[in-house]
Amino acid sequence: MTKSFEQSLARLRNVSVSVIADDIPDAEGTAAIVIRFSDGTVLKAQYWRLIQDGRASLSSFDHQKKYGLPAPIDAKEEVSNRLQRQVCNGVQFDSETADLTLVFGESTKLQAFNFTGHEIWEIHFPDGTGQYSNYALT
């Protein structure tokens, strides 16, 4: 990972986020989301998990699952509602897995996972630079 990538992630502190509509097709186990930071940074993630109050509360794997509920879960809409206008306290990069963790307040985190050597998440910064999950490890 380059020093400039680390510096770009460090600038994502105290910026608000919104989950926006995307054109990424969903497959089994995915509910791709697009996170737009108020500074213009955009993160696209296919596999993710929302942690609230120390527990996994929602993930891309829950999308369109019914789990005995009256209607299937719309994980995209749900994560959008939960993160709308939240302020990101920072982004952590795991250099072993290339996972990203966005931290919100004291009890909320959004993890964007990198499961393979393919482009599972991508992030683009306002200065025109960016990174893909599979290249972040090199």
N, CA, C and O atoms as a GROMACS GRO file, in nm:
protein
  552
    1MET      N    1   0.085  -0.117   0.000
    1MET     CA    2   0.000   0.000   0.000
    1MET      C    3   0.089   0.124   0.000
    1MET      O    4   0.194   0.126   0.065
    2THR      N    5   0.049   0.223  -0.071
    2THR     CA    6   0.130   0.343  -0.081
    2THR      C    7   0.099   0.439   0.032
    2THR      O    8  -0.009   0.437   0.092
    3LYS      N    9   0.195   0.524   0.060
    3LYS     CA   10   0.180   0.627   0.163
    3LYS      C   11   0.066   0.722   0.127
    3LYS      O   12  -0.007   0.768   0.215
    4SER      N   13   0.051   0.752  -0.002
    4SER     CA   14  -0.056   0.845  -0.042
    4SER      C   15  -0.195   0.786  -0.014
    4SER      O   16  -0.287   0.860   0.020
    5PHE      N   17  -0.210   0.653  -0.028
    5PHE     CA   18  -0.337   0.590   0.003
    5PHE      C   19  -0.368   0.604   0.152
    5PHE      O   20  -0.480   0.637   0.190
    6GLU      N   21  -0.269   0.580   0.236
    6GLU     CA   22  -0.286   0.597   0.380
    6GLU      C   23  -0.324   0.740   0.414
    6GLU      O   24  -0.411   0.763   0.498
    7GLN      N   25  -0.260   0.836   0.349
    7GLN     CA   26  -0.290   0.977   0.373
    7GLN      C   27  -0.431   1.012   0.328
    7GLN      O   28  -0.501   1.089   0.395
    8SER      N   29  -0.473   0.958   0.215
    8SER     CA   30  -0.609   0.984   0.166
    8SER      C   31  -0.714   0.927   0.262
    8SER      O   32  -0.815   0.991   0.288
    9LEU      N   33  -0.689   0.806   0.314
    9LEU     CA   34  -0.781   0.748   0.412
    9LEU      C   35  -0.786   0.832   0.539
    9LEU      O   36  -0.893   0.849   0.598
   10ALA      N   37  -0.672   0.884   0.581
   10ALA     CA   38  -0.666   0.965   0.703
   10ALA      C   39  -0.749   1.092   0.690
   10ALA      O   40  -0.797   1.145   0.790
   11ARG      N   41  -0.766   1.142   0.568
   11ARG     CA   42  -0.847   1.264   0.547
   11ARG      C   43  -0.997   1.237   0.559
   11ARG      O   44  -1.076   1.331   0.562
   12LEU      N   45  -1.036   1.111   0.567
   12LEU     CA   46  -1.179   1.077   0.578
   12LEU      C   47  -1.223   1.077   0.724
   12LEU      O   48  -1.294   0.987   0.768
   13ARG      N   49  -1.181   1.174   0.795
   13ARG     CA   50  -1.215   1.190   0.936
   13ARG      C   51  -1.304   1.312   0.950
   13ARG      O   52  -1.275   1.420   0.898
   14ASN      N   53  -1.415   1.293   1.022
   14ASN     CA   54  -1.511   1.401   1.046
   14ASN      C   55  -1.579   1.449   0.919
   14ASN      O   56  -1.606   1.568   0.903
   15VAL      N   57  -1.608   1.356   0.827
   15VAL     CA   58  -1.685   1.387   0.708
   15VAL      C   59  -1.813   1.304   0.712
   15VAL      O   60  -1.812   1.189   0.757
   16SER      N   61  -1.922   1.362   0.666
   16SER     CA   62  -2.049   1.288   0.668
   16SER      C   63  -2.056   1.196   0.547
   16SER      O   64  -1.984   1.214   0.448
   17VAL      N   65  -2.144   1.096   0.556
   17VAL     CA   66  -2.159   0.998   0.448
   17VAL      C   67  -2.306   0.982   0.413
   17VAL      O   68  -2.395   1.013   0.491
   18SER      N   69  -2.328   0.932   0.293
   18SER     CA   70  -2.461   0.888   0.252
   18SER      C   71  -2.443   0.766   0.164
   18SER      O   72  -2.343   0.754   0.092
   19VAL      N   73  -2.540   0.677   0.169
   19VAL     CA   74  -2.542   0.560   0.081
   19VAL      C   75  -2.630   0.599  -0.036
   19VAL      O   76  -2.746   0.634  -0.018
   20ILE      N   77  -2.574   0.592  -0.156
   20ILE     CA   78  -2.647   0.638  -0.273
   20ILE      C   79  -2.688   0.521  -0.361
   20ILE      O   80  -2.638   0.409  -0.346
   21ALA      N   81  -2.780   0.548  -0.453
   21ALA     CA   82  -2.824   0.446  -0.547
   21ALA      C   83  -2.706   0.401  -0.632
   21ALA      O   84  -2.616   0.480  -0.661
   22ASP      N   85  -2.708   0.277  -0.672
   22ASP     CA   86  -2.599   0.224  -0.754
   22ASP      C   87  -2.656   0.147  -0.871
   22ASP      O   88  -2.774   0.115  -0.875
   23ASP      N   89  -2.569   0.117  -0.966
   23ASP     CA   90  -2.609   0.036  -1.081
   23ASP      C   91  -2.532  -0.097  -1.083
   23ASP      O   92  -2.519  -0.160  -1.188
   24ILE      N   93  -2.483  -0.136  -0.967
   24ILE     CA   94  -2.408  -0.261  -0.956
   24ILE      C   95  -2.508  -0.375  -0.939
   24ILE      O   96  -2.586  -0.374  -0.844
   25PRO      N   97  -2.508  -0.474  -1.030
   25PRO     CA   98  -2.604  -0.583  -1.016
   25PRO      C   99  -2.577  -0.665  -0.889
   25PRO      O  100  -2.463  -0.691  -0.853
   26ASP      N  101  -2.685  -0.705  -0.823
   26ASP     CA  102  -2.675  -0.788  -0.704
   26ASP      C  103  -2.676  -0.934  -0.744
   26ASP      O  104  -2.752  -0.976  -0.833
   27ALA      N  105  -2.592  -1.011  -0.678
   27ALA     CA  106  -2.590  -1.156  -0.696
   27ALA      C  107  -2.616  -1.218  -0.560
   27ALA      O  108  -2.625  -1.146  -0.460
   28GLU      N  109  -2.629  -1.347  -0.556
   28GLU     CA  110  -2.650  -1.416  -0.429
   28GLU      C  111  -2.543  -1.374  -0.329
   28GLU      O  112  -2.423  -1.387  -0.356
   29GLY      N  113  -2.585  -1.324  -0.215
   29GLY     CA  114  -2.491  -1.285  -0.111
   29GLY      C  115  -2.435  -1.146  -0.123
   29GLY      O  116  -2.358  -1.102  -0.038
   30THR      N  117  -2.473  -1.073  -0.229
   30THR     CA  118  -2.422  -0.938  -0.243
   30THR      C  119  -2.535  -0.838  -0.245
   30THR      O  120  -2.645  -0.866  -0.292
   31ALA      N  121  -2.507  -0.723  -0.193
   31ALA     CA  122  -2.595  -0.608  -0.202
   31ALA      C  123  -2.501  -0.489  -0.211
   31ALA      O  124  -2.479  -0.417  -0.114
   32ALA      N  125  -2.445  -0.470  -0.329
   32ALA     CA  126  -2.343  -0.369  -0.348
   32ALA      C  127  -2.396  -0.232  -0.306
   32ALA      O  128  -2.509  -0.194  -0.338
   33ILE      N  129  -2.311  -0.158  -0.235
   33ILE     CA  130  -2.348  -0.025  -0.191
   33ILE      C  131  -2.242   0.075  -0.236
   33ILE      O  132  -2.127   0.040  -0.259
   34VAL      N  133  -2.285   0.200  -0.246
   34VAL     CA  134  -2.196   0.309  -0.281
   34VAL      C  135  -2.206   0.410  -0.168
   34VAL      O  136  -2.314   0.462  -0.138
   35ILE      N  137  -2.092   0.438  -0.105
   35ILE     CA  138  -2.085   0.535   0.004
   35ILE      C  139  -2.023   0.661  -0.053
   35ILE      O  140  -1.912   0.659  -0.106
   36ARG      N  141  -2.096   0.772  -0.041
   36ARG     CA  142  -2.042   0.901  -0.084
   36ARG      C  143  -2.009   0.982   0.040
   36ARG      O  144  -2.096   1.009   0.123
   37PHE      N  145  -1.882   1.021   0.051
   37PHE     CA  146  -1.837   1.106   0.161
   37PHE      C  147  -1.859   1.252   0.122
   37PHE      O  148  -1.853   1.286   0.004
   38SER      N  149  -1.884   1.337   0.219
   38SER     CA  150  -1.912   1.477   0.190
   38SER      C  151  -1.794   1.550   0.125
   38SER      O  152  -1.812   1.657   0.068
   39ASP      N  153  -1.672   1.494   0.134
   39ASP     CA  154  -1.557   1.557   0.069
   39ASP      C  155  -1.544   1.516  -0.078
   39ASP      O  156  -1.453   1.563  -0.147
   40GLY      N  157  -1.635   1.429  -0.127
   40GLY     CA  158  -1.633   1.385  -0.266
   40GLY      C  159  -1.576   1.246  -0.287
   40GLY      O  160  -1.582   1.194  -0.398
   41THR      N  161  -1.522   1.184  -0.184
   41THR     CA  162  -1.472   1.047  -0.193
   41THR      C  163  -1.589   0.952  -0.215
   41THR      O  164  -1.697   0.972  -0.159
   42VAL      N  165  -1.568   0.848  -0.296
   42VAL     CA  166  -1.672   0.747  -0.323
   42VAL      C  167  -1.612   0.609  -0.301
   42VAL      O  168  -1.507   0.576  -0.355
   43LEU      N  169  -1.682   0.529  -0.220
   43LEU     CA  170  -1.644   0.391  -0.194
   43LEU      C  171  -1.755   0.300  -0.246
   43LEU      O  172  -1.872   0.316  -0.210
   44LYS      N  173  -1.719   0.204  -0.332
   44LYS     CA  174  -1.813   0.103  -0.380
   44LYS      C  175  -1.771  -0.030  -0.319
   44LYS      O  176  -1.655  -0.070  -0.329
   45ALA      N  177  -1.866  -0.098  -0.255
   45ALA     CA  178  -1.836  -0.224  -0.188
   45ALA      C  179  -1.942  -0.328  -0.219
   45ALA      O  180  -2.062  -0.300  -0.207
   46GLN      N  181  -1.900  -0.446  -0.259
   46GLN     CA  182  -1.994  -0.555  -0.287
   46GLN      C  183  -2.028  -0.633  -0.161
   46GLN      O  184  -2.143  -0.673  -0.142
   47TYR      N  185  -1.930  -0.656  -0.076
   47TYR     CA  186  -1.951  -0.735   0.045
   47TYR      C  187  -1.922  -0.647   0.166
   47TYR      O  188  -1.814  -0.588   0.176
   48TRP      N  189  -2.015  -0.638   0.257
   48TRP     CA  190  -2.002  -0.548   0.371
   48TRP      C  191  -2.082  -0.600   0.490
   48TRP      O  192  -2.168  -0.686   0.476
   49ARG      N  193  -2.049  -0.545   0.605
   49ARG     CA  194  -2.121  -0.578   0.728
   49ARG      C  195  -2.129  -0.452   0.813
   49ARG      O  196  -2.032  -0.378   0.827
   50LEU      N  197  -2.247  -0.429   0.870
   50LEU     CA  198  -2.269  -0.318   0.962
   50LEU      C  199  -2.268  -0.373   1.104
   50LEU      O  200  -2.342  -0.466   1.136
   51ILE      N  201  -2.184  -0.314   1.188
   51ILE     CA  202  -2.175  -0.353   1.328
   51ILE      C  203  -2.230  -0.238   1.411
   51ILE      O  204  -2.188  -0.123   1.396
   52GLN      N  205  -2.325  -0.268   1.499
   52GLN     CA  206  -2.381  -0.168   1.588
   52GLN      C  207  -2.384  -0.223   1.729
   52GLN      O  208  -2.426  -0.337   1.751
   53ASP      N  209  -2.341  -0.142   1.823
   53ASP     CA  210  -2.339  -0.182   1.964
   53ASP      C  211  -2.265  -0.314   1.986
   53ASP      O  212  -2.309  -0.398   2.065
   54GLY      N  213  -2.154  -0.331   1.916
   54GLY     CA  214  -2.070  -0.449   1.936
   54GLY      C  215  -2.121  -0.577   1.874
   54GLY      O  216  -2.069  -0.685   1.904
   55ARG      N  217  -2.223  -0.567   1.788
   55ARG     CA  218  -2.279  -0.688   1.725
   55ARG      C  219  -2.303  -0.665   1.577
   55ARG      O  220  -2.340  -0.555   1.535
   56ALA      N  221  -2.283  -0.769   1.499
   56ALA     CA  222  -2.319  -0.762   1.358
   56ALA      C  223  -2.470  -0.745   1.349
   56ALA      O  224  -2.545  -0.823   1.407
   57SER      N  225  -2.514  -0.642   1.276
   57SER     CA  226  -2.658  -0.617   1.271
   57SER      C  227  -2.716  -0.631   1.131
   57SER      O  228  -2.836  -0.654   1.117
   58LEU      N  229  -2.634  -0.619   1.028
   58LEU     CA  230  -2.683  -0.625   0.891
   58LEU      C  231  -2.565  -0.647   0.800
   58LEU      O  232  -2.455  -0.597   0.826
   59SER      N  233  -2.585  -0.722   0.691
   59SER     CA  234  -2.476  -0.743   0.596
   59SER      C  235  -2.531  -0.757   0.455
   59SER      O  236  -2.652  -0.769   0.434
   60SER      N  237  -2.439  -0.755   0.361
   60SER     CA  238  -2.477  -0.776   0.221
   60SER      C  239  -2.540  -0.914   0.202
   60SER      O  240  -2.620  -0.934   0.110
   61PHE      N  241  -2.506  -1.009   0.288
   61PHE     CA  242  -2.562  -1.144   0.278
   61PHE      C  243  -2.708  -1.151   0.322
   61PHE      O  244  -2.777  -1.248   0.291
   62ASP      N  245  -2.756  -1.048   0.393
   62ASP     CA  246  -2.896  -1.044   0.437
   62ASP      C  247  -2.990  -0.994   0.328
   62ASP      O  248  -3.112  -1.010   0.339
   63HIS      N  249  -2.936  -0.933   0.225
   63HIS     CA  250  -3.018  -0.870   0.122
   63HIS      C  251  -3.113  -0.971   0.056
   63HIS      O  252  -3.071  -1.077   0.009
   64GLN      N  253  -3.240  -0.935   0.054
   64GLN     CA  254  -3.348  -1.013  -0.007
   64GLN      C  255  -3.376  -1.145   0.065
   64GLN      O  256  -3.447  -1.230   0.012
   65LYS      N  257  -3.323  -1.162   0.186
   65LYS     CA  258  -3.356  -1.279   0.268
   65LYS      C  259  -3.478  -1.246   0.352
   65LYS      O  260  -3.498  -1.132   0.393
   66LYS      N  261  -3.559  -1.347   0.378
   66LYS     CA  262  -3.681  -1.326   0.454
   66LYS      C  263  -3.664  -1.361   0.601
   66LYS      O  264  -3.720  -1.292   0.686
   67TYR      N  265  -3.590  -1.463   0.634
   67TYR     CA  266  -3.563  -1.504   0.772
   67TYR      C  267  -3.689  -1.512   0.858
   67TYR      O  268  -3.684  -1.482   0.978
   68GLY      N  269  -3.802  -1.550   0.801
   68GLY     CA  270  -3.926  -1.560   0.876
   68GLY      C  271  -3.995  -1.427   0.900
   68GLY      O  272  -4.094  -1.421   0.972
   69LEU      N  273  -3.945  -1.320   0.840
   69LEU     CA  274  -4.007  -1.188   0.854
   69LEU      C  275  -4.123  -1.174   0.755
   69LEU      O  276  -4.136  -1.255   0.664
   70PRO      N  277  -4.206  -1.074   0.772
   70PRO     CA  278  -4.318  -1.055   0.679
   70PRO      C  279  -4.273  -1.026   0.535
   70PRO      O  280  -4.343  -1.062   0.440
   71ALA      N  281  -4.158  -0.960   0.519
   71ALA     CA  282  -4.110  -0.925   0.386
   71ALA      C  283  -3.958  -0.943   0.382
   71ALA      O  284  -3.893  -0.936   0.487
   72PRO      N  285  -3.902  -0.966   0.264
   72PRO     CA  286  -3.756  -0.977   0.253
   72PRO      C  287  -3.688  -0.848   0.297
   72PRO      O  288  -3.744  -0.739   0.286
   73ILE      N  289  -3.567  -0.861   0.347
   73ILE     CA  290  -3.488  -0.747   0.392
   73ILE      C  291  -3.430  -0.674   0.270
   73ILE      O  292  -3.373  -0.737   0.181
   74ASP      N  293  -3.445  -0.544   0.268
   74ASP     CA  294  -3.376  -0.462   0.168
   74ASP      C  295  -3.254  -0.404   0.238
   74ASP      O  296  -3.260  -0.295   0.294
   75ALA      N  297  -3.144  -0.478   0.234
   75ALA     CA  298  -3.024  -0.441   0.308
   75ALA      C  299  -2.968  -0.308   0.260
   75ALA      O  300  -2.912  -0.232   0.340
   76LYS      N  301  -2.981  -0.278   0.132
   76LYS     CA  302  -2.931  -0.151   0.080
   76LYS      C  303  -3.007  -0.033   0.141
   76LYS      O  304  -2.947   0.064   0.186
   77GLU      N  305  -3.138  -0.044   0.142
   77GLU     CA  306  -3.218   0.064   0.199
   77GLU      C  307  -3.195   0.076   0.350
   77GLU      O  308  -3.187   0.186   0.404
   78GLU      N  309  -3.184  -0.037   0.416
   78GLU     CA  310  -3.164  -0.037   0.561
   78GLU      C  311  -3.030   0.026   0.599
   78GLU      O  312  -3.026   0.108   0.691
   79VAL      N  313  -2.922  -0.010   0.531
   79VAL     CA  314  -2.793   0.049   0.564
   79VAL      C  315  -2.792   0.197   0.529
   79VAL      O  316  -2.729   0.277   0.597
   80SER      N  317  -2.861   0.233   0.423
   80SER     CA  318  -2.872   0.374   0.386
   80SER      C  319  -2.941   0.454   0.497
   80SER      O  320  -2.895   0.561   0.535
   81ASN      N  321  -3.051   0.400   0.548
   81ASN     CA  322  -3.124   0.467   0.656
   81ASN      C  323  -3.039   0.480   0.782
   81ASN      O  324  -3.042   0.583   0.850
   82ARG      N  325  -2.965   0.375   0.813
   82ARG     CA  326  -2.886   0.377   0.937
   82ARG      C  327  -2.764   0.468   0.930
   82ARG      O  328  -2.719   0.519   1.033
   83LEU      N  329  -2.709   0.488   0.810
   83LEU     CA  330  -2.588   0.569   0.798
   83LEU      C  331  -2.613   0.710   0.747
   83LEU      O  332  -2.522   0.794   0.745
   84GLN      N  333  -2.736   0.738   0.704
   84GLN     CA  334  -2.766   0.869   0.648
   84GLN      C  335  -2.721   0.981   0.741
   84GLN      O  336  -2.760   0.986   0.857
   85ARG      N  337  -2.639   1.070   0.688
   85ARG     CA  338  -2.588   1.188   0.759
   85ARG      C  339  -2.503   1.154   0.881
   85ARG      O  340  -2.481   1.240   0.967
   86GLN      N  341  -2.455   1.031   0.890
   86GLN     CA  342  -2.361   0.997   0.996
   86GLN      C  343  -2.225   1.058   0.963
   86GLN      O  344  -2.192   1.078   0.846
   87VAL      N  345  -2.148   1.086   1.065
   87VAL     CA  346  -2.014   1.141   1.046
   87VAL      C  347  -1.912   1.029   1.067
   87VAL      O  348  -1.914   0.960   1.169
   88CYS      N  349  -1.825   1.013   0.969
   88CYS     CA  350  -1.721   0.910   0.976
   88CYS      C  351  -1.608   0.962   1.064
   88CYS      O  352  -1.554   1.071   1.040
   89ASN      N  353  -1.571   0.885   1.164
   89ASN     CA  354  -1.462   0.921   1.254
   89ASN      C  355  -1.327   0.876   1.201
   89ASN      O  356  -1.223   0.911   1.257
   90GLY      N  357  -1.328   0.798   1.095
   90GLY     CA  358  -1.204   0.751   1.034
   90GLY      C  359  -1.223   0.620   0.963
   90GLY      O  360  -1.324   0.551   0.980
   91VAL      N  361  -1.125   0.586   0.881
   91VAL     CA  362  -1.127   0.460   0.805
   91VAL      C  363  -1.001   0.383   0.839
   91VAL      O  364  -0.890   0.436   0.830
   92GLN      N  365  -1.019   0.258   0.878
   92GLN     CA  366  -0.906   0.170   0.911
   92GLN      C  367  -0.885   0.073   0.795
   92GLN      O  368  -0.981   0.019   0.740
   93PHE      N  369  -0.760   0.051   0.759
   93PHE     CA  370  -0.724  -0.042   0.653
   93PHE      C  371  -0.650  -0.159   0.714
   93PHE      O  372  -0.553  -0.140   0.786
   94ASP      N  373  -0.695  -0.281   0.686
   94ASP     CA  374  -0.628  -0.401   0.733
   94ASP      C  375  -0.529  -0.445   0.625
   94ASP      O  376  -0.571  -0.492   0.519
   95SER      N  377  -0.402  -0.431   0.650
   95SER     CA  378  -0.300  -0.460   0.550
   95SER      C  379  -0.286  -0.610   0.522
   95SER      O  380  -0.225  -0.647   0.421
   96GLU      N  381  -0.340  -0.694   0.606
   96GLU     CA  382  -0.334  -0.838   0.583
   96GLU      C  383  -0.446  -0.885   0.490
   96GLU      O  384  -0.423  -0.971   0.405
   97THR      N  385  -0.566  -0.829   0.504
   97THR     CA  386  -0.681  -0.874   0.427
   97THR      C  387  -0.729  -0.774   0.323
   97THR      O  388  -0.804  -0.811   0.232
   98ALA      N  389  -0.688  -0.649   0.334
   98ALA     CA  390  -0.735  -0.538   0.251
   98ALA      C  391  -0.881  -0.503   0.281
   98ALA      O  392  -0.948  -0.444   0.196
   99ASP      N  393  -0.929  -0.536   0.399
   99ASP     CA  394  -1.062  -0.493   0.442
   99ASP      C  395  -1.054  -0.348   0.487
   99ASP      O  396  -0.952  -0.304   0.539
  100LEU      N  397  -1.162  -0.275   0.468
  100LEU     CA  398  -1.174  -0.139   0.517
  100LEU      C  399  -1.279  -0.136   0.626
  100LEU      O  400  -1.381  -0.205   0.615
  101THR      N  401  -1.257  -0.060   0.731
  101THR     CA  402  -1.356  -0.041   0.836
  101THR      C  403  -1.380   0.108   0.855
  101THR      O  404  -1.288   0.183   0.889
  102LEU      N  405  -1.503   0.150   0.831
  102LEU     CA  406  -1.544   0.288   0.854
  102LEU      C  407  -1.602   0.296   0.994
  102LEU      O  408  -1.687   0.215   1.030
  103VAL      N  409  -1.556   0.391   1.072
  103VAL     CA  410  -1.599   0.403   1.211
  103VAL      C  411  -1.690   0.524   1.225
  103VAL      O  412  -1.657   0.633   1.178
  104PHE      N  413  -1.805   0.504   1.290
  104PHE     CA  414  -1.904   0.609   1.314
  104PHE      C  415  -1.936   0.612   1.462
  104PHE      O  416  -1.984   0.512   1.517
  105GLY      N  417  -1.912   0.724   1.527
  105GLY     CA  418  -1.946   0.735   1.668
  105GLY      C  419  -1.878   0.629   1.752
  105GLY      O  420  -1.774   0.574   1.714
  106GLU      N  421  -1.939   0.601   1.866
  106GLU     CA  422  -1.881   0.505   1.960
  106GLU      C  423  -1.919   0.360   1.930
  106GLU      O  424  -1.850   0.268   1.973
  107SER      N  425  -2.030   0.340   1.856
  107SER     CA  426  -2.082   0.203   1.850
  107SER      C  427  -2.120   0.154   1.710
  107SER      O  428  -2.188   0.052   1.699
  108THR      N  429  -2.080   0.222   1.604
  108THR     CA  430  -2.117   0.180   1.470
  108THR      C  431  -1.995   0.171   1.380
  108THR      O  432  -1.912   0.262   1.377
  109LYS      N  433  -1.985   0.059   1.308
  109LYS     CA  434  -1.878   0.038   1.210
  109LYS      C  435  -1.937  -0.024   1.086
  109LYS      O  436  -2.031  -0.103   1.093
  110LEU      N  437  -1.882   0.012   0.972
  110LEU     CA  438  -1.916  -0.054   0.846
  110LEU      C  439  -1.788  -0.113   0.791
  110LEU      O  440  -1.691  -0.042   0.767
  111GLN      N  441  -1.788  -0.244   0.771
  111GLN     CA  442  -1.672  -0.313   0.718
  111GLN      C  443  -1.697  -0.345   0.571
  111GLN      O  444  -1.802  -0.399   0.535
  112ALA      N  445  -1.601  -0.311   0.486
  112ALA     CA  446  -1.603  -0.348   0.344
  112ALA      C  447  -1.497  -0.456   0.326
  112ALA      O  448  -1.379  -0.434   0.352
  113PHE      N  449  -1.541  -0.573   0.283
  113PHE     CA  450  -1.453  -0.690   0.279
  113PHE      C  451  -1.387  -0.710   0.144
  113PHE      O  452  -1.442  -0.675   0.039
  114ASN      N  453  -1.268  -0.767   0.149
  114ASN     CA  454  -1.196  -0.814   0.032
  114ASN      C  455  -1.179  -0.964   0.050
  114ASN      O  456  -1.096  -1.007   0.131
  115PHE      N  457  -1.255  -1.044  -0.022
  115PHE     CA  458  -1.248  -1.189  -0.006
  115PHE      C  459  -1.154  -1.258  -0.104
  115PHE      O  460  -1.108  -1.370  -0.079
  116THR      N  461  -1.125  -1.193  -0.216
  116THR     CA  462  -1.051  -1.259  -0.323
  116THR      C  463  -0.945  -1.165  -0.379
  116THR      O  464  -0.924  -1.055  -0.328
  117GLY      N  465  -0.881  -1.210  -0.484
  117GLY     CA  466  -0.785  -1.128  -0.555
  117GLY      C  467  -0.850  -1.040  -0.660
  117GLY      O  468  -0.781  -0.977  -0.740
  118HIS      N  469  -0.983  -1.037  -0.661
  118HIS     CA  470  -1.056  -0.956  -0.759
  118HIS      C  471  -1.098  -0.824  -0.695
  118HIS      O  472  -1.083  -0.804  -0.575
  119GLU      N  473  -1.150  -0.735  -0.776
  119GLU     CA  474  -1.186  -0.601  -0.730
  119GLU      C  475  -1.322  -0.606  -0.658
  119GLU      O  476  -1.426  -0.591  -0.721
  120ILE      N  477  -1.319  -0.626  -0.528
  120ILE     CA  478  -1.440  -0.639  -0.447
  120ILE      C  479  -1.486  -0.503  -0.396
  120ILE      O  480  -1.606  -0.477  -0.390
  121TRP      N  481  -1.393  -0.416  -0.360
  121TRP     CA  482  -1.428  -0.278  -0.328
  121TRP      C  483  -1.335  -0.186  -0.406
  121TRP      O  484  -1.224  -0.225  -0.444
  122GLU      N  485  -1.381  -0.065  -0.427
  122GLU     CA  486  -1.297   0.036  -0.490
  122GLU      C  487  -1.328   0.170  -0.426
  122GLU      O  488  -1.443   0.197  -0.389
  123ILE      N  489  -1.227   0.253  -0.413
  123ILE     CA  490  -1.244   0.385  -0.353
  123ILE      C  491  -1.176   0.488  -0.443
  123ILE      O  492  -1.066   0.466  -0.493
  124HIS      N  493  -1.245   0.600  -0.462
  124HIS     CA  494  -1.193   0.709  -0.546
  124HIS      C  495  -1.200   0.838  -0.465
  124HIS      O  496  -1.302   0.870  -0.405
  125PHE      N  497  -1.088   0.911  -0.465
  125PHE     CA  498  -1.075   1.033  -0.388
  125PHE      C  499  -1.094   1.155  -0.478
  125PHE      O  500  -1.078   1.145  -0.599
  126PRO      N  501  -1.128   1.269  -0.419
  126PRO     CA  502  -1.155   1.389  -0.498
  126PRO      C  503  -1.036   1.437  -0.583
  126PRO      O  504  -1.056   1.506  -0.682
  127ASP      N  505  -0.914   1.400  -0.545
  127ASP     CA  506  -0.796   1.443  -0.621
  127ASP      C  507  -0.769   1.356  -0.743
  127ASP      O  508  -0.669   1.374  -0.812
  128GLY      N  509  -0.859   1.259  -0.770
  128GLY     CA  510  -0.845   1.173  -0.888
  128GLY      C  511  -0.772   1.042  -0.860
  128GLY      O  512  -0.766   0.957  -0.948
  129THR      N  513  -0.717   1.025  -0.741
  129THR     CA  514  -0.652   0.899  -0.707
  129THR      C  515  -0.755   0.801  -0.653
  129THR      O  516  -0.868   0.838  -0.623
  130GLY      N  517  -0.714   0.677  -0.640
  130GLY     CA  518  -0.803   0.576  -0.588
  130GLY      C  519  -0.730   0.445  -0.567
  130GLY      O  520  -0.609   0.435  -0.587
  131GLN      N  521  -0.807   0.346  -0.527
  131GLN     CA  522  -0.748   0.215  -0.499
  131GLN      C  523  -0.855   0.109  -0.516
  131GLN      O  524  -0.974   0.134  -0.494
  132TYR      N  525  -0.813  -0.010  -0.554
  132TYR     CA  526  -0.898  -0.127  -0.563
  132TYR      C  527  -0.851  -0.228  -0.460
  132TYR      O  528  -0.732  -0.235  -0.430
  133SER      N  529  -0.943  -0.306  -0.405
  133SER     CA  530  -0.908  -0.398  -0.297
  133SER      C  531  -0.796  -0.492  -0.335
  133SER      O  532  -0.709  -0.520  -0.252
  134ASN      N  533  -0.794  -0.543  -0.456
  134ASN     CA  534  -0.691  -0.639  -0.492
  134ASN      C  535  -0.553  -0.574  -0.508
  134ASN      O  536  -0.452  -0.643  -0.495
  135TYR      N  537  -0.547  -0.446  -0.536
  135TYR     CA  538  -0.418  -0.378  -0.551
  135TYR      C  539  -0.371  -0.318  -0.419
  135TYR      O  540  -0.253  -0.285  -0.405
  136ALA      N  541  -0.460  -0.302  -0.324
  136ALA     CA  542  -0.424  -0.240  -0.196
  136ALA      C  543  -0.322  -0.323  -0.121
  136ALA      O  544  -0.250  -0.269  -0.036
  137LEU      N  545  -0.313  -0.451  -0.149
  137LEU     CA  546  -0.220  -0.539  -0.077
  137LEU      C  547  -0.080  -0.539  -0.137
  137LEU      O  548   0.013  -0.592  -0.077
  138THR      N  549  -0.064  -0.481  -0.255
  138THR     CA  550   0.068  -0.484  -0.322
  138THR      C  551   0.155  -0.367  -0.282
  138THR      O  552   0.268  -0.355  -0.329
   0.00000   0.00000   0.00000
